[in-house]
Amino acid sequence: MCVKTETPMAPRPSEAAGKQKMVEKPSESKALAEPSMLARYTCASILMGIFAIWGKFTFVEESELRVGDEMHSYLYPMGFTAFYLVSLPLLRRLVDTFVTVDMKLLLTESMILYNAAQVLLNGWMVYRFLDAVILRGHPFVGAVNATATGASYTVWVHYCDKYLEFLDTYFMVLRGKMDQVSFLHVYHHFTIAWAWWLGIWFWPQGDCYFGALLNSLIHVMMYSYYTMTLMRISCPWKKYLTMAQLAQFTTVVIYSAVSFYVLPSETEWKHFAALACQCGEMISLFLLFLHFYRKKYNNNKKSSGAENKAKKVMPRAPASPVRTSESSDTSDSESD
C-alpha cells in the first residue's frame, strides 16, 4: 500500500515579501523611552503651578464676590470651553507626532497629586455646605437670598473647579487613552461648566447649593478611587460609582421639583431659570450615563458568558502561575 506524500510548495515571491513585511512591522514601531525622575517631578511641579494660578483667581475674599449680581462674565465660560474643544484634537496630534517617552510613567506622580488634590478640595466643599446648612442657618430647601451662610462662596469654588477638571481629559489624551474620551465625557465637561455659570449668575445664594453638595460628595468617592488605583490599592466602592452618579442625578431633579413648589412669593424668573437649567443638565446626564451603564453591563455579561462557554469546551490544563497586570489605569467609567 502506497502512501501519497505531498511536497510543500514554495511560497511565491509576493507572498514571501508580504510575510516578511508582516514580521518586520512590529519592529518598525518606535519604542517609548523611560522618563527620568527629574522629568516626572518636573511635570508634577508644573501641575503645582497650575494649582497656584487657579487658586489665586478662585479663593478670593468672600466680600469681593458680588452675590446676586454679575459674579462672572459669560466671556470666561465661552473662552474656556471653546479652548477645551479646540485643544483636544490638537493635543492628540502633538502626542502622536512628537511624544517619544512613556507618558503613563511620566505622569504617574502628577496624576496622583491631581486626584488627591481633588479629593481634598471636594471634601472641603462638602464640609462647607454642611456647615452652612447645619450651623449657619442656610435653609435646606426654599432659600432665596441666604447670603450670610457661606454657601454661595462654596458654589463659586465649585464652579471654578469645573475648569480645573478639564485636566481629566488632558491626562487621558496625553496618555493615549482616546477610548475614554467619549462623547459622554466631553459633553459632561463642556456643559457642566455652562450649567454652573448659569447657577452662579441666576441664583448663587439659593437652593443651587444642593446639586454642588451631592456632586462634591460623588467626586470625593470618584477621585479617591482614581488615587487608590494609581497607587495599586483596592477600592471597595468601585462597582458602585456609576450607580451613585445615577442616584445623584435623580436626587437633584427631585430636590429641584420640591424647591419649585416651596419657594416663597418673592421668587423671580431667574430662580426658576436656574432650576430648569439644573434639571435639564441632570436629566441629559442621567440618560447618557444610563446608556453607558447598560452598554458596559451588557458587554461584561457577554464576555463572562463567552468565558464560561470556553471553559466548558476547553480541556482542563495544568495549573500555571498567575500573571498580575502591570496596568495602573484609572476607571473606564465616565467621570462626573
N, C-alpha and C positions, 0 to 999 in steps of 0.2 A: 504494500500500500504506500503510495507516494503522497507525501505531504507537500502541497504547493506553497512555496515561500515567495514573498513579495519583497523586492528590493526597494527601500525608501527612495523616493525621487528627490533629487537635489532641488533646493528652492531656486526659484527664478531670481535673477539679479535685482529686479524691482522689489520683490518680496523681502530679499535679504537686506536691501538698503532700508526698507521700511522698518523691519525688526530692529536693525541697528540704530535707527533714529529713536525708536521707542525705548530702547535700552539706555541710550545716551541722554534722553530728555531729562530724567531726574537730576543728572549731574550738572545740567545747564542752569538750574535754578540757583540763585545766589544764596549762599549760607549767611545767616544773620550772625553778626559778631556779638559777643557778650559785652554788655556795657560795663564800664568801670564803676567802682563805688563812688568816685568823685562825680561822675555823670549822673548817677542815680540820686545822690543827695543834692546835686545842683537843681535837678527837677523839683525835688521837694522844697528847696529854698525859693524857687520861682513861684510855687504854689503858695508859700507863706506870704510872698509879696502880693499875690492876688488877693489873699485873705485880708491883708492890711489895707489895701486900696478899697476893697468892698466895705470893710468895717468903718473906714473913715467917713464914707458917704451914707452909711446905714445907721450907725449908732450916734446920731446927733442928739442934742439936748431935747428932751420931750417938749419943752416950752417953745422950741423952734418949729415944731410941726403945727401947721395951721389946720387944726382938725375942723372938718366941715367945709373948708374952702379948698382951693386948689393945692393939694398936697404934692402932686407930681404931674408935670405936663405930659400930655399924650405923646409928645415927641420922643420921650425916653423909651416907652414900650415899643413904639414904632421902629425906632432905630435899632434897639437891641434885638428884637425878634427878626427884623429884616436881615441884620448881620448874621444871626444864628442860622437862618435858612440858607443864605448865600455861602457862608463859610464851610458848611458841612461837605459839599462836593469838592470844593477847592482843597480842603484839608485832606480828603481822601486821595485826591490826585497827587498831592505833595508826598503823602505817605507811600503810595505805590511807586513813586518815581525816585525819591531820594533816601528813604529810610534803609539803612544797612545794618542796624542793630536790633536786638531783641527788645521790642517796645514793651512787651509784657513784663520782662525783667526790669527794664529801665524805669517803669512807672510804678513798681510794686510799692515802694515807700510812699510815693505821692498819693496813691490810691488809698492806702491805709490811713494816711494823715487826713485826706479829704473826707472819707467816710466816717472816721472817728469824730472829726470836727462837726459834721452834720448831726451826728448823734447828740453831741453836747449842745449844739445850737437849738435843735428841735426839742431837746429835753428842757432847755431853759425856757423856750416858748410855752411848753405845756405847763411848767411851773407858774409862769407869769399869768397865763389865762386862768388857771385855777385860783391863783391868789386874788385876781380881780373879782372873780365870782364869789368866792367863799369869804374872803376877808375884807374886800374893799367895796362891797355893795353893788357890784355890776349885776343887773337883773339877768337871770338865766335865759329868759325869753321875753320879748316885748320891749327891749330898751330902744330908745330913740336918740337920746342925747346924753349918754353917760360918758362924759369927757374926763372925769377926775379919777377913774379907776385904773388907768394904765393899760387897758385892753387895746385901745386904738393905737398906742405906740407899738405894742406887740404885733398887731395886724400889719403895721408898716414894716417891721422887721421881717415878718413872714412874707410879705410881698417882695421885698428886696431879695430874699433868699431864692425866689423863683429864677432870678438871673444867675445866681451862683450855681444853681442846679443845672444850668446848661453844660457844666463840666461833666455831668453824667454822660452826655452824648459825645463830647470831645474825647473822653477817655476811651469810649468804645471805638471811635474812628481811629484814634492813634494806635490802638492795639489790634486793628484789623477785624474787629467783631461787627462787621457790617450786617450780619444776620440779626443782630439785636437792635439795630437802628431801623425799627419797623415804622409803619405809618402811625400806629398807636403811640409809640414812643415820641415821635416828633410832634404829632398832633397835640399830645398832652403838654409837652414843654412849651409849645408855641401858644396854645390857647389859655393855659393856666396863668401865664404872665398877664395877658389882657384881662382875664376874669378878675384877678386880684387888683389890677389897676382900677377897674370899674368899681370894685368893692371899696377901695380907699377914696375914690372920687365921690361916690354917692353916699356911703354910709359907714365910715370907719369907726364911729363911736356907738354902733348899734349891735344888731344880732349877727353880723358877719364874723364875729369872733369865734362862733361855734364851729364853722367849717374849718377855720385855721387851727383850732384846738384839735379836732379829730385828725386833720391832715398831719399835724406835727406829731401826734401820737403814733400814727402809722409810719411816719418817717423814722421815728426812733427805732421801731421794730425792723424796718427795712434796711436802714444803714447799719444797724447793729449786725444784721445778718451778713451784709456785704463785708464788713470789717472782720467778722469771725471767719468767713470763708477765705479771705485773703491770708489770714493767719492760721489757716488749716484747723479751725476749731468747729466742732459740730454745733449746728444751730437747731434747737428743739422746735422752734416755731416756723421753720422754713415752709412747710407744706400748708401753713395757714395764712400766708401773706396775701395771696390773691383773694381768698375768701374774706379776709379782713378789709381789703380795699373795696370789695363789692358791698360789704356791710357799711363801710364809711359813706359811700355814695348814697345808699338807701336812707341812712340815718339823717344825712344832711337835707335831703329832699323832704323827708317827713318833718324835720325841725322847721324848715322854711315854710311849709304849709301851715304849721301851728303858729309860727310868727306872723303870717299873713292875717290870721283871724284874731289874734290877741293884740295887735298893735293899737295904740291909743288914737284918739281923734286927730291929734296934731301931725299925723303921718303925712308925708309929702310924696309926690310921684317918684322921686329919686329913691325912696326907700323900697317901693315896690319894684322899681327897675333893678335894684341890687339883688332882691330876692329872685326875680325872674332870671337874671344872669347866672346866679349861683345854681338854680335848679337846672337851667339849660346845660351848663357845664357838667354838672354831676350826672344828669341823665345820659348825655352823649358818652361820657367816660364809662358809665355803667354798662352801656350796650357794647362798647368796644372791648372792655375788659371781660365781659361775659363771653363774647365771641372768642377772645384769646383763651380763656379758661377752658371752654368746651373743646376748642381745637387741640389744646395741649392734652386734655384728658383723653380725647379720642385717640390721639397719636400714641400716648402711653399705653392705652388699652390694646391697641393693635400690636404694638411692639411686644407687650407681655404675652399676648396670645400667640404671636409667631414664635417667641422663645419657648413657650410651653409645648407647642406642636413640634418644634425642632428637637426638644428633649425626648419626646416620645419616639421619634423616628431614629435619632442618632443612637448608636450603641454606647454603652457606658464606657468611658475612657478612664484610665488610671488617674488618680489624683495628681494635680500639678500645683506648683506654688502659685499663689495669687499675686498678680502684679498690680500694685497700687498705682492709681493715676497720679501723674505729676501736675495735673491741671489745678490751678487755683483761681479759675474764673468765677466771676460773680454769677448770680442767678440769671436764668434765661427768661425770668418773668419780667414784665414791664414795670418800670419804676413809676411810682405815683408822686 
